[in-house]
């Protein structure tokens, strides 16, 4: 079990409309709740992460196709290295 509860705050892209940001923030809050419940029930964090990635990618493929999803994923290394997915980074 984890020592801290996951909260995926401030994870929205800045180029989204306010309505899109609000909907995505609500979705993240639902996911954080489900994530925390699963951890409380003994599901390992890495298993949750793998399942979440699979579900997200499968949804993108279903809605946008394989090529568009591949292009999206192709841009992730730069964004990861830039700290976009680091919830512990300090924003200045």
Buried (B, 14 or more C-beta within 10 A) or exposed (E): EEEEEBBBEEEBEEEEEEEEBEEBBEEBEEBBEEBBEBBEEEBEEEEBEEEEEEEEBEEBBEEEEEEEBEEEEEEEEEEEEEEEEEEEEEEE
